[in-house]
Amino acid sequence: MRILVIDEEAFVREALRRVLSGSSTVIIANNAATGLKLLRESPTDLVIIDVVLAAGDGVAAIREIRSEYPHIHVIAIAGSGDAGVSSYRPEAISTHAYLAASAVAGAHGTLAKPFETSELRELIERTCATQASS
């Protein structure tokens, strides 16, 4: 399986690469534009994308991926969108809302950061199995 990971955080990209590379080829991108470029050059089976991106809109990227590549599975992850009491801003959006918007945009599955490796593996398995039987 070929997996594209799109996340601004180098630590997250590298952690996902280490976790998934045993059974898959993992390609990484640090923003949505680079991820979409890589996808156009060499389509993958699965995209794991952080939807809270400073450089680009992860939800819009999911819409674009689902429109151009309807056969590619998409898992959205998010965590840094939560606003605590001390940092509340009326325009802030919660992680839950980002993930809900991702599902509406076409993501096959969602995970809130931090998550366990087992949760990600189970979601990948469930997502790909569901899509394969469709």
C-alpha positions as CSV (number, residue, x, y, z in Angstrom):
1,M,0.0,0.0,0.0
2,R,1.2,3.5,-0.8
3,I,0.4,6.2,1.8
4,L,0.8,9.9,1.6
5,V,1.0,11.7,4.9
6,I,0.4,15.5,4.9
7,D,1.2,17.2,8.2
8,E,3.1,20.4,9.0
9,E,4.7,18.9,12.1
10,A,7.9,17.1,11.3
11,F,7.6,15.0,14.4
12,V,4.2,13.7,13.3
13,R,5.3,13.0,9.8
14,E,8.3,11.1,10.9
15,A,6.4,9.2,13.6
16,L,3.8,8.1,11.0
17,R,6.5,7.2,8.5
18,R,8.2,4.9,11.1
19,V,4.9,3.3,12.2
20,L,3.5,2.7,8.7
21,S,6.6,2.0,6.7
22,G,6.9,-1.7,7.7
23,S,3.9,-2.7,5.6
24,S,3.6,0.3,3.3
25,T,5.5,2.8,1.2
26,V,5.1,6.2,2.9
27,I,5.5,9.5,1.2
28,I,5.4,12.7,3.3
29,A,4.5,16.3,2.6
30,N,4.6,19.3,4.9
31,N,1.6,21.1,3.4
32,A,-1.5,20.6,1.3
33,A,0.0,22.1,-1.9
34,T,3.0,19.8,-1.8
35,G,0.8,16.8,-1.0
36,L,-1.5,17.5,-3.9
37,K,1.5,17.9,-6.2
38,L,2.9,14.5,-5.0
39,L,-0.5,12.9,-5.5
40,R,-0.7,14.2,-9.0
41,E,2.8,12.9,-9.8
42,S,2.2,9.4,-8.2
43,P,-1.3,8.5,-6.9
44,T,-1.4,6.6,-3.6
45,D,-3.9,4.2,-2.0
46,L,-4.4,6.3,1.1
47,V,-3.9,9.9,2.2
48,I,-3.6,10.8,5.9
49,I,-4.0,14.5,6.2
50,D,-3.9,16.9,9.2
51,V,-6.7,19.3,8.5
52,V,-5.4,22.1,10.7
53,L,-2.8,23.5,8.4
54,A,-1.4,27.1,8.5
55,A,-0.3,26.8,4.8
56,G,-3.5,25.8,3.1
57,D,-6.9,24.4,4.0
58,G,-6.9,20.7,4.9
59,V,-10.7,20.4,4.4
60,A,-10.5,22.0,1.0
61,A,-7.6,19.6,0.1
62,I,-9.8,16.6,1.1
63,R,-12.6,17.9,-1.2
64,E,-10.1,18.2,-4.0
65,I,-8.6,14.7,-3.4
66,R,-12.1,13.1,-3.3
67,S,-13.1,15.0,-6.5
68,E,-10.0,14.2,-8.5
69,Y,-9.2,10.7,-7.0
70,P,-12.5,9.1,-5.8
71,H,-10.8,5.7,-5.4
72,I,-8.2,7.1,-2.9
73,H,-9.0,6.6,0.8
74,V,-8.7,9.6,3.1
75,I,-8.2,9.8,6.8
76,A,-8.3,13.2,8.5
77,I,-6.3,13.9,11.7
78,A,-6.5,17.0,13.8
79,G,-5.4,18.2,17.2
80,S,-4.1,21.7,17.3
81,G,-7.4,23.4,16.6
82,D,-8.7,23.2,20.1
83,A,-8.9,26.6,21.9
84,G,-8.5,26.4,25.7
85,V,-10.2,28.8,28.1
86,S,-7.1,31.0,28.2
87,S,-6.8,31.2,24.4
88,Y,-10.5,31.3,23.4
89,R,-11.3,33.4,20.3
90,P,-14.8,33.6,18.8
91,E,-13.4,32.6,15.4
92,A,-11.6,29.6,16.9
93,I,-12.8,26.2,15.7
94,S,-12.5,23.0,17.7
95,T,-10.8,19.8,16.6
96,H,-14.2,18.1,16.7
97,A,-15.5,20.7,14.2
98,Y,-12.5,20.3,11.9
99,L,-13.0,16.5,11.9
100,A,-16.7,16.8,11.3
101,A,-16.0,19.2,8.4
102,S,-13.5,16.7,7.1
103,A,-16.1,13.9,7.1
104,V,-18.5,16.1,5.2
105,A,-15.8,16.9,2.7
106,G,-15.3,13.1,2.0
107,A,-12.8,11.8,4.5
108,H,-13.4,8.1,5.1
109,G,-12.3,8.3,8.7
110,T,-11.1,10.8,11.3
111,L,-8.8,10.7,14.3
112,A,-8.1,13.4,17.0
113,K,-4.5,13.9,18.0
114,P,-3.0,12.5,20.1
115,F,-4.0,9.0,19.1
116,E,-2.5,5.5,19.6
117,T,-0.8,3.6,16.9
118,S,-3.3,0.8,17.3
119,E,-6.2,3.3,16.7
120,L,-4.6,4.5,13.4
121,R,-3.9,0.9,12.2
122,E,-7.5,-0.2,13.0
123,L,-8.9,2.9,11.2
124,I,-6.7,2.2,8.1
125,E,-7.8,-1.4,8.1
126,R,-11.5,-0.6,8.5
127,T,-11.4,2.2,6.0
128,C,-9.6,0.2,3.3
129,A,-11.7,-2.9,3.9
130,T,-15.0,-0.9,3.7
131,Q,-13.9,0.8,0.5
132,A,-12.7,-2.5,-1.0
133,S,-16.1,-4.1,-0.4
134,S,-18.0,-1.2,-1.9
